[in-house]
């Protein structure tokens, strides 16, 4: 048995000692969006530092725990705070929580993040449905590839499920919530991008830029999960706006968007569960 898989099994066994809850849908909450998890029907929470050999989030505003519970009648597991490459963790560490949620039973992964708007037509507070991605961080699949996790060379022609994207778009229409659509690019961070870097990613075809998500989506697809992603445009990237960037602005914008975000995520999860 490989070291990666052995480590995952240790994490799995540790969580299973605390709960036998089996989720159908996994949700990762981005910066400033973590309060969503506090409003669901919570059955049990597991702090990351309670799990053997598990990476712990160090970012301000990320609580660092799994929340198991129900949205309506849908069993979910929510990451209230993710782990980032820029925190100094390896890519194996960064995507370990995604792999663990799959092992716990989740079939679908809904990724959210706070992102910088690269597309000139975007405004702060917009939601963008991710239809494709560019990952400029190291691939999480580099290194040994245990057969239990997936094939050595996984297809990435449809990272973000078209049928799930259609459900999110339908949910947004029913709630009268405007929804952009575009390509998300992940850079390593933690510094915000320079004006020239923003011009570069726009030339590459990106509409929004951030420091997470793409690597998680790759790992999820590798393990056979169906993936959908939504970015909250929390700021306009450097060069799009003349205002200096700050993490406080990211959190402030996410806080203002929270009511619509809650409605959109709740509706989308209920509708996605209907096809599982």
Secondary structure in CASP SS format (residue, H / E / C, confidence):
PFRMAT SS
TARGET T0000
AUTHOR 0000-0000-0000
METHOD secondary structure of the structure
MODEL  1
X C 1.00
X C 1.00
X H 1.00
X H 1.00
X H 1.00
X H 1.00
X H 1.00
X H 1.00
X H 1.00
X H 1.00
X H 1.00
X H 1.00
X H 1.00
X H 1.00
X H 1.00
X H 1.00
X H 1.00
X H 1.00
X C 1.00
X C 1.00
X C 1.00
X C 1.00
X C 1.00
X C 1.00
X E 1.00
X E 1.00
X E 1.00
X E 1.00
X E 1.00
X C 1.00
X C 1.00
X C 1.00
X C 1.00
X H 1.00
X H 1.00
X H 1.00
X H 1.00
X H 1.00
X H 1.00
X C 1.00
X E 1.00
X E 1.00
X E 1.00
X E 1.00
X E 1.00
X E 1.00
X E 1.00
X H 1.00
X H 1.00
X H 1.00
X C 1.00
X C 1.00
X C 1.00
X C 1.00
X C 1.00
X C 1.00
X C 1.00
X C 1.00
X C 1.00
X C 1.00
X C 1.00
X C 1.00
X C 1.00
X C 1.00
X E 1.00
X E 1.00
X E 1.00
X E 1.00
X E 1.00
X E 1.00
X E 1.00
X C 1.00
X C 1.00
X E 1.00
X E 1.00
X E 1.00
X E 1.00
X E 1.00
X E 1.00
X E 1.00
X C 1.00
X C 1.00
X C 1.00
X C 1.00
X H 1.00
X H 1.00
X H 1.00
X C 1.00
X C 1.00
X C 1.00
X H 1.00
X H 1.00
X H 1.00
X H 1.00
X H 1.00
X H 1.00
X H 1.00
X H 1.00
X H 1.00
X H 1.00
X H 1.00
X H 1.00
X H 1.00
X C 1.00
X C 1.00
X C 1.00
X C 1.00
X E 1.00
X E 1.00
X E 1.00
X E 1.00
X E 1.00
X E 1.00
X E 1.00
X E 1.00
X E 1.00
X E 1.00
X C 1.00
X C 1.00
X C 1.00
X C 1.00
X C 1.00
X C 1.00
X C 1.00
X C 1.00
X C 1.00
X E 1.00
X E 1.00
X E 1.00
X E 1.00
X E 1.00
X E 1.00
X E 1.00
X E 1.00
X E 1.00
X C 1.00
X C 1.00
X C 1.00
X C 1.00
X C 1.00
X C 1.00
X C 1.00
X C 1.00
X C 1.00
X C 1.00
X C 1.00
X C 1.00
X C 1.00
X C 1.00
X C 1.00
X C 1.00
X C 1.00
X C 1.00
X C 1.00
X C 1.00
X C 1.00
X C 1.00
X C 1.00
X C 1.00
X E 1.00
X C 1.00
X H 1.00
X H 1.00
X H 1.00
X H 1.00
X H 1.00
X H 1.00
X H 1.00
X H 1.00
X H 1.00
X H 1.00
X H 1.00
X H 1.00
X H 1.00
X H 1.00
X C 1.00
X C 1.00
X C 1.00
X C 1.00
X E 1.00
X E 1.00
X E 1.00
X E 1.00
X E 1.00
X E 1.00
X E 1.00
X C 1.00
X C 1.00
X C 1.00
X C 1.00
X C 1.00
X C 1.00
X C 1.00
X C 1.00
X H 1.00
X H 1.00
X H 1.00
X H 1.00
X H 1.00
X H 1.00
X H 1.00
X H 1.00
X H 1.00
X H 1.00
X C 1.00
X C 1.00
X C 1.00
X E 1.00
X E 1.00
X E 1.00
X C 1.00
X C 1.00
X C 1.00
X H 1.00
X H 1.00
X H 1.00
X H 1.00
X H 1.00
X H 1.00
X H 1.00
X H 1.00
X H 1.00
X C 1.00
X C 1.00
X C 1.00
X E 1.00
X E 1.00
X E 1.00
X E 1.00
X E 1.00
X E 1.00
X E 1.00
X E 1.00
X E 1.00
X E 1.00
X E 1.00
X C 1.00
X E 1.00
X C 1.00
X C 1.00
X E 1.00
X C 1.00
X C 1.00
X C 1.00
X C 1.00
X C 1.00
X H 1.00
X H 1.00
X H 1.00
X H 1.00
X H 1.00
X H 1.00
X H 1.00
X H 1.00
X H 1.00
X H 1.00
X H 1.00
X H 1.00
X H 1.00
X H 1.00
X H 1.00
X H 1.00
X H 1.00
X H 1.00
X H 1.00
X H 1.00
X H 1.00
X H 1.00
X H 1.00
X H 1.00
X H 1.00
X H 1.00
X H 1.00
X C 1.00
X C 1.00
X C 1.00
END
